[in-house]
Amino acid sequence: MKSLQTGSASLLVLRWRAREGFLLERHLHDRFTQRRINGEWFDFRRVADPVQEIAEAADELLRQFGESNPDHE
């Protein structure tokens, strides 16, 4: 988180994590490629609830592993 925060002007908050971290990250990068600004940064400014949208995308993958985000369900 420290290294990511260094590159962000906004405060970053960890919302959830999963054992399939690399697979989840790749899935989210692929899913939101059209929102990519640069590297790890994405533009969700025109999304009503970005956390909800990302959580739903993450759940798509996590359900395949029998996991989900407990705060999302």
Secondary structure as UniProt FT lines:
FT   HELIX           2..6
FT   TURN            19..20
FT   HELIX           21..31
FT   HELIX           33..35
FT   STRAND          36..38
FT   TURN            39..40
FT   STRAND          41..42
FT   TURN            45..46
FT   HELIX           50..62
FT   HELIX           63..65
FT   TURN            70..72
//
